[in-house]
Amino acid sequence: APACSISAPWCEAHHIEHWENGGPTAVDNGVLLCSHHHHAVHAGNWEISVRDGIPWFIPACHHDPERRPRRNRYWRPGAVGDDA
């Protein structure tokens, strides 16, 4: 999730298209999230969209009325494509 610094070994696998809704257990339908952000996604505070294999996090309206997609830059500070 954006600005999260928890490393992969401490994260949980999340189905982007939820498993209980028929989402496949596959790398292209998964993202690693820390426990805090995993719960936040399930609570509806974030939506996840994948573009070109990159997960983008879309905040709920009460966090950002414009719902601007964001990426985690903590592990890739020099990554290009800040804008969605």
Secondary structure, 3 states (H helix, E strand, C coil): CCCCCCCHHHCEEEECCCHHHCCCCCHHHEEEECHHHHHHHHCCCEEEEEECCEEEEEECCCCCCCCCCECCCCCCCCCCCCCC
